[in-house]
C-alpha cells in the first residue's frame, strides 16, 4: 500500500529534535527522507546519552535513545558540506527533491551555496523549510535557540510550576515537538500550493513564534484584559476542581468542568451536600473558594487508592486518571490497545521498540519502513542510485573524506 506522501522526496539537513521529528512524520506518511549528516559524528543527538541503544550482545551501539525517537524511516547519507564536493552532492540531491529542511543559523548555508535563493535557481518547485530559534528576521535572528530558551523567553516557564515555587520548564521539549508539527503542516500546505501553481516556496519556522502561539488562552487573557497569568501548579486557573490530588498510594488528576460533573463527583465521593453549599454551587464560586474546596476533597480522596477512585469516578462519568510515570504509560491498557508501541528490526539491536505515530488515516495509514539508520548506512545506495555515481567515484569521495 502506498503512503499518502509516496513519491515525495525530502532532503533533511536538520539535527536535534524539531527538524528530525517533522521529517519523521513525513517519512511515516510515505515520503522518502534522505538525512544528510556530518561524516564521523552525524546528528548531534546520536551522542546525547546515556542512555544508549544496546546491541544484541548487550553492548551500546553508539546511538542514543534520543536519536532513536525521531529518525525512523530515513536514509542516512554522510556528506561534509564544508567541502565544495560535498556542497555539490547536496545541490544535486536538492535538484531532485520536493522538500529540503534545515535548521542552521540564519544565513549560514549561504556560504555553502545551499541557501533557498541558490537552490530555488536549481529547482523552482522546491519547498525549503528553515527552522531556527527566532526566525529569519528580527533583532534576535542571529541568536542560537533551543527548546528551553524558547520556553523561557516565550512565557511557558512563567506559568509552569507551583504557585510559591520558581518557574519551571515543561519536562519534555514541547516547543520542539510543536514546531515539528507546525513545520510538517506548513510543508504539506506548501506542497499543495506547489501542485496548484508549480512554484515552491520558503518556510520560515521559529521556535519562539511557535511558543508564543502555544500560549493560547493565557496570551488572549493578556491581550484582551491585561491579565498576566501566574503559576498554578496542577490547578486550572479558571475551573475548580481541575487539578491533581493525593490518594493513599499515588496521585489522581480529575477535572469537573461543569456543574453536572461537580455534582457527580461529590456524589461519588460521598459529599453530596457540597453542591448545595453556596460557596460551591457554581464554577465561579468554586474558583473563589478554591482552597476550602480543595481541602475538603483532599481529605476524602486521601483515604483510598488511585485505583479505587478512578473506578468510582469513571463509573460516575467524571473525567479523571492516574498520574502515571512512563513505565505505567507503556503498560496502560488503552495505550497498548491503540498500538502506541511498535517494534522494528534494527541492524545492530535486533527488534527495537519505538513509540508509534498517533496519526490514524483510514485510507492511507502510516507505514513503518525502516528503523532509525546507522550513521552513513545509505550513503552508497543514495549516491549510486539517485546521483548515478560509480563505485569508483564513491570510493574517491570517501578517500578524500567528503563522505
C-alpha positions as CSV (number, residue, x, y, z in Angstrom):
1,X,0.0,0.0,0.0
2,X,1.3,3.4,-0.9
3,X,1.6,6.1,1.8
4,X,-0.1,9.5,1.5
5,X,3.2,11.1,0.6
6,X,4.6,8.3,-1.6
7,X,6.6,9.9,-4.4
8,X,7.7,12.9,-2.2
9,X,11.4,13.2,-1.7
10,X,12.8,15.1,1.3
11,X,16.5,16.2,1.8
12,X,16.8,16.6,5.5
13,X,19.7,18.8,6.8
14,X,18.2,19.1,10.3
15,X,19.6,18.0,13.6
16,X,18.5,17.7,17.2
17,X,14.7,17.3,17.6
18,X,12.3,19.8,15.9
19,X,13.5,19.2,12.3
20,X,14.1,15.5,12.6
21,X,10.7,15.0,14.3
22,X,9.0,16.9,11.5
23,X,10.7,14.8,8.8
24,X,9.9,11.5,10.7
25,X,6.2,12.5,10.4
26,X,6.7,12.9,6.7
27,X,8.6,9.5,6.5
28,X,5.8,7.8,8.4
29,X,3.4,9.2,5.8
30,X,5.3,7.7,2.9
31,X,7.9,10.3,1.9
32,X,11.5,9.3,1.1
33,X,13.6,11.1,3.6
34,X,17.4,11.4,2.9
35,X,19.1,12.5,6.1
36,X,22.4,14.3,5.4
37,X,24.8,14.0,8.3
38,X,28.3,15.0,9.2
39,X,30.9,12.2,8.5
40,X,32.2,10.8,11.7
41,X,29.8,12.2,14.2
42,X,26.4,12.7,12.5
43,X,23.4,14.3,14.1
44,X,24.3,15.8,17.5
45,X,21.7,13.7,19.3
46,X,23.5,10.4,18.3
47,X,25.8,11.2,21.2
48,X,23.1,12.7,23.6
49,X,23.3,10.0,26.2
50,X,23.2,7.9,28.2
51,X,21.0,6.0,27.7
52,X,22.3,4.4,24.5
53,X,20.8,1.6,22.5
54,X,22.2,-1.7,23.4
55,X,23.0,-4.2,20.7
56,X,22.1,-7.9,20.7
57,X,25.3,-8.5,22.7
58,X,24.2,-6.1,25.4
59,X,26.8,-3.5,24.5
60,X,26.0,0.0,23.4
61,X,25.7,0.5,19.7
62,X,26.8,4.2,19.8
63,X,23.3,5.7,19.1
64,X,21.4,7.4,21.9
65,X,17.8,6.8,22.6
66,X,17.2,10.5,22.0
67,X,18.3,10.0,18.3
68,X,16.1,6.9,18.0
69,X,12.9,8.8,19.0
70,X,12.8,11.0,15.8
71,X,14.7,9.4,13.0
72,X,12.9,6.2,11.8
73,X,12.1,5.7,8.2
74,X,15.1,7.7,6.9
75,X,18.2,7.1,4.8
76,X,21.4,8.3,6.3
77,X,24.0,9.8,4.0
78,X,27.2,11.3,5.3
79,X,28.4,14.4,3.5
80,X,30.9,17.1,4.5
81,X,29.1,20.3,3.4
82,X,32.1,22.4,4.2
83,X,33.8,20.8,1.2
84,X,32.9,22.0,-2.3
85,X,32.4,18.4,-3.5
86,X,30.0,17.9,-0.6
87,X,28.1,21.0,-1.4
88,X,27.7,19.8,-5.0
89,X,26.3,16.5,-3.7
90,X,23.7,18.3,-1.7
91,X,22.8,20.6,-4.6
92,X,22.3,17.6,-6.8
93,X,20.1,15.9,-4.2
94,X,18.1,19.2,-3.8
95,X,17.6,19.4,-7.6
96,X,15.8,16.1,-7.5
97,X,13.9,16.8,-4.2
98,X,10.4,18.1,-3.4
99,X,11.4,19.4,0.1
100,X,14.5,20.4,1.8
101,X,14.6,21.0,5.6
102,X,17.4,22.7,7.5
103,X,18.0,24.2,11.0
104,X,21.3,26.0,10.6
105,X,21.8,29.5,11.9
106,X,20.3,32.3,9.8
107,X,22.4,32.8,6.7
108,X,24.8,30.0,7.5
109,X,24.0,27.9,4.4
110,X,24.5,30.8,2.0
111,X,28.3,30.4,2.3
112,X,27.9,26.9,1.1
113,X,25.6,27.7,-1.8
114,X,22.8,25.8,-0.1
115,X,20.5,28.6,0.8
116,X,17.0,29.0,-0.6
117,X,17.9,31.5,-3.2
118,X,20.6,29.4,-4.7
119,X,18.6,26.1,-4.6
120,X,15.5,27.7,-6.0
121,X,17.5,28.6,-9.1
122,X,18.2,24.9,-9.5
123,X,14.8,23.7,-8.6
124,X,11.9,26.3,-8.6
125,X,9.5,23.6,-7.3
126,X,11.5,23.1,-4.1
127,X,9.7,23.6,-0.8
128,X,12.5,24.8,1.5
129,X,11.8,24.8,5.3
130,X,14.1,26.6,7.7
131,X,13.7,26.0,11.4
132,X,15.5,28.4,13.8
133,X,15.2,29.7,17.3
134,X,14.0,33.1,16.4
135,X,13.2,33.2,12.7
136,X,14.9,34.7,9.7
137,X,14.2,38.3,10.8
138,X,14.1,40.5,13.9
139,X,16.7,41.6,16.5
140,X,17.2,38.0,17.8
141,X,17.6,36.4,14.4
142,X,21.3,35.7,14.8
143,X,21.0,34.1,18.2
144,X,21.1,30.3,18.7
145,X,18.0,28.9,20.1
146,X,16.9,25.7,21.9
147,X,13.6,24.5,23.3
148,X,14.2,25.6,27.0
149,X,15.3,29.0,25.9
150,X,12.1,29.4,23.8
151,X,10.1,28.2,26.9
152,X,11.7,30.9,29.0
153,X,11.6,33.8,26.5
154,X,8.1,32.9,25.2
155,X,6.4,32.7,28.6
156,X,5.8,29.0,29.1
157,X,8.1,28.8,32.2
158,X,6.4,31.7,33.8
159,X,3.1,29.8,34.1
160,X,4.6,26.3,34.8
161,X,5.4,25.2,38.4
162,X,3.8,25.5,41.8
163,X,2.3,28.8,43.0
164,X,5.0,29.5,45.5
165,X,7.8,27.9,43.5
166,X,10.2,29.1,40.8
167,X,9.4,29.0,37.1
168,X,9.8,25.5,35.6
169,X,10.4,24.2,32.1
170,X,8.0,21.5,30.8
171,X,9.5,18.1,31.3
172,X,9.6,17.3,27.6
173,X,10.7,19.5,24.7
174,X,7.2,20.7,23.9
175,X,8.3,23.7,21.8
176,X,10.4,21.4,19.6
177,X,7.5,19.0,19.2
178,X,5.0,21.7,18.4
179,X,7.5,23.4,16.0
180,X,7.9,20.0,14.3
181,X,4.1,19.7,13.9
182,X,3.7,23.2,12.6
183,X,6.6,22.6,10.2
184,X,5.0,19.4,8.8
185,X,1.7,21.2,8.3
186,X,3.4,24.1,6.6
187,X,5.3,21.7,4.3
188,X,2.1,19.9,3.3
189,X,0.4,23.2,2.6
190,X,3.4,24.4,0.5
191,X,3.3,21.1,-1.4
192,X,-0.4,21.6,-2.1
193,X,0.4,25.2,-3.3
194,X,3.2,23.8,-5.5
195,X,0.9,21.2,-7.0
196,X,-1.6,24.0,-7.9
197,X,0.9,26.6,-9.1
198,X,4.2,24.8,-9.9
199,X,6.1,27.0,-7.5
200,X,8.0,26.1,-4.4
201,X,8.5,28.5,-1.5
202,X,10.5,29.3,1.6
203,X,9.0,28.3,5.0
204,X,10.4,30.3,8.0
205,X,9.7,28.4,11.2
206,X,10.8,29.8,14.6
207,X,10.7,28.1,18.0
208,X,9.8,31.4,19.7
209,X,6.9,32.1,17.2
210,X,5.5,28.7,18.0
211,X,5.9,29.1,21.7
212,X,4.1,32.4,21.7
213,X,1.3,30.8,19.6
214,X,1.1,28.0,22.2
215,X,0.3,30.4,25.0
216,X,-3.3,30.4,23.5
217,X,-5.8,31.5,26.3
218,X,-3.1,32.9,28.5
219,X,-1.9,35.2,25.7
220,X,-5.5,36.1,24.9
221,X,-6.3,37.0,28.5
222,X,-3.4,39.4,28.5
223,X,-4.3,40.9,25.0
224,X,-8.0,41.3,25.9
225,X,-8.0,42.0,29.6
226,X,-4.3,42.8,30.5
227,X,-4.3,39.7,32.8
228,X,-0.7,38.5,33.4
229,X,-1.1,34.8,34.3
230,X,0.9,33.3,37.2
231,X,1.8,29.7,38.1
232,X,-1.0,27.5,39.4
233,X,0.8,24.1,39.7
234,X,-1.6,21.5,38.5
235,X,-4.7,23.6,39.2
236,X,-6.7,25.0,36.3
237,X,-6.8,28.8,36.8
238,X,-10.4,29.1,35.6
239,X,-12.1,25.8,36.6
240,X,-12.4,24.2,40.0
241,X,-11.9,21.4,40.8
242,X,-9.5,20.6,38.0
243,X,-6.2,19.5,39.5
244,X,-4.3,16.6,41.0
245,X,-5.0,15.1,44.4
246,X,-3.0,12.7,46.7
247,X,-4.6,9.3,47.2
248,X,-3.3,6.7,49.6
249,X,-0.9,5.2,47.0
250,X,-0.3,7.9,44.4
251,X,-1.9,10.8,42.6
252,X,-5.1,11.2,40.6
253,X,-5.9,14.0,38.2
254,X,-9.5,15.0,37.9
255,X,-11.5,17.7,36.1
256,X,-15.1,18.6,36.9
257,X,-15.5,21.2,34.2
258,X,-19.2,21.9,34.7
259,X,-21.8,21.9,37.5
260,X,-23.2,18.5,36.4
261,X,-19.8,16.9,36.7
262,X,-19.2,18.5,40.0
263,X,-22.4,17.1,41.4
264,X,-21.5,13.6,40.2
265,X,-18.0,14.0,41.6
266,X,-19.4,14.9,45.0
267,X,-21.9,12.0,45.0
268,X,-19.1,9.6,44.1
269,X,-17.0,10.9,47.0
270,X,-19.9,10.7,49.5
271,X,-20.0,14.5,49.7
272,X,-23.4,15.1,48.1
273,X,-24.1,18.1,50.2
274,X,-21.3,20.2,48.8
275,X,-23.1,21.4,45.6
276,X,-25.9,22.8,47.7
277,X,-23.4,24.9,49.6
278,X,-23.4,28.5,48.2
279,X,-19.6,28.6,48.3
280,X,-19.5,25.7,45.7
281,X,-22.8,25.9,43.8
282,X,-21.2,27.4,40.6
283,X,-17.8,27.3,39.0
284,X,-17.2,31.0,39.7
285,X,-18.0,30.4,43.4
286,X,-15.8,27.3,43.5
287,X,-12.9,29.3,42.0
288,X,-13.3,32.0,44.6
289,X,-13.3,29.3,47.4
290,X,-10.7,27.0,45.7
291,X,-8.6,26.5,48.8
292,X,-11.5,25.5,51.0
293,X,-13.0,23.1,48.4
294,X,-9.6,21.6,47.7
295,X,-9.0,20.8,51.4
296,X,-12.4,19.1,51.6
297,X,-11.9,17.0,48.6
298,X,-8.3,16.1,49.5
299,X,-9.4,14.8,52.9
300,X,-11.7,12.3,51.3
301,X,-9.5,11.3,48.3
302,X,-6.5,10.5,50.6
303,X,-8.5,7.7,52.3
304,X,-8.3,5.3,49.3
305,X,-6.1,4.2,46.4
306,X,-5.9,5.7,43.0
307,X,-7.5,2.6,41.5
308,X,-10.4,2.8,43.9
309,X,-11.2,6.4,43.0
310,X,-10.6,6.0,39.3
311,X,-13.1,3.1,39.2
312,X,-15.7,5.1,41.1
313,X,-15.3,8.4,39.2
314,X,-15.2,6.7,35.7
315,X,-18.4,5.0,36.6
316,X,-19.9,8.3,37.7
317,X,-18.8,10.0,34.4
318,X,-16.2,12.3,36.0
319,X,-13.1,12.9,33.8
320,X,-10.1,11.6,35.8
321,X,-7.0,9.4,35.5
322,X,-3.9,8.3,37.4
323,X,-0.7,10.4,37.3
324,X,1.4,7.8,35.5
325,X,5.2,7.6,35.1
326,X,6.4,6.4,31.7
327,X,6.6,2.8,32.7
328,X,2.9,2.9,33.7
329,X,2.1,4.7,30.5
330,X,3.7,1.9,28.4
331,X,1.7,-0.7,30.3
332,X,-1.6,1.2,30.2
333,X,-4.3,-1.0,28.5
334,X,-5.6,1.9,26.4
335,X,-2.2,2.8,25.2
336,X,-1.5,-0.8,24.4
337,X,-4.8,-1.3,22.6
338,X,-4.2,1.8,20.5
339,X,-0.9,0.3,19.3
340,X,1.2,3.2,20.5
341,X,4.3,1.0,20.9
342,X,5.7,-0.9,17.9
343,X,8.8,-2.8,17.0
344,X,11.2,-2.6,14.1
345,X,14.1,-4.7,13.1
346,X,17.4,-2.8,13.8
347,X,20.7,-3.9,12.1
348,X,22.5,-4.0,15.5
349,X,19.9,-4.3,18.2
350,X,17.5,-6.9,16.8
351,X,13.9,-5.8,17.4
352,X,13.8,-2.2,18.5
353,X,10.8,-0.9,20.5
354,X,9.6,2.6,19.4
355,X,6.7,4.9,20.1
356,X,4.2,4.7,17.2
357,X,2.7,7.6,15.3
358,X,-0.6,8.9,16.6
359,X,-1.8,9.6,13.0
360,X,-4.8,7.4,12.1
361,X,-5.7,7.6,8.4
362,X,-8.3,5.1,7.2
363,X,-7.3,5.1,3.5
364,X,-3.6,5.9,3.7
365,X,-2.3,4.8,7.1
366,X,1.3,5.5,8.2
367,X,3.9,2.9,7.3
368,X,7.0,2.0,9.3
369,X,9.5,1.1,6.7
370,X,12.8,1.2,8.5
371,X,14.4,1.6,11.9
372,X,16.5,4.8,12.6
373,X,19.5,4.4,10.4
374,X,23.1,3.8,11.3
375,X,25.4,6.8,10.5
376,X,26.0,6.7,6.8
377,X,24.1,3.5,6.3
378,X,22.7,4.6,2.9
379,X,25.5,6.7,1.5
380,X,26.5,4.4,-1.3
381,X,22.9,3.5,-2.1
382,X,21.7,7.1,-2.5
383,X,24.8,8.3,-4.3
384,X,24.7,5.4,-6.7
385,X,21.0,5.1,-7.4
386,X,20.0,8.7,-7.2
387,X,23.1,10.6,-8.4
388,X,24.3,7.8,-10.6
389,X,27.9,7.9,-9.2
390,X,30.0,4.8,-9.9
391,X,31.7,2.8,-7.2
392,X,35.0,4.3,-8.2
393,X,33.6,7.8,-7.8
394,X,32.1,7.0,-4.4
395,X,35.4,5.4,-3.3
396,X,37.3,8.5,-4.3
397,X,34.9,10.8,-2.4
398,X,35.3,8.5,0.7
399,X,39.1,8.5,0.4
400,X,39.0,12.3,0.3
401,X,36.8,12.4,3.4
402,X,34.0,14.2,1.5
403,X,31.6,11.3,2.5
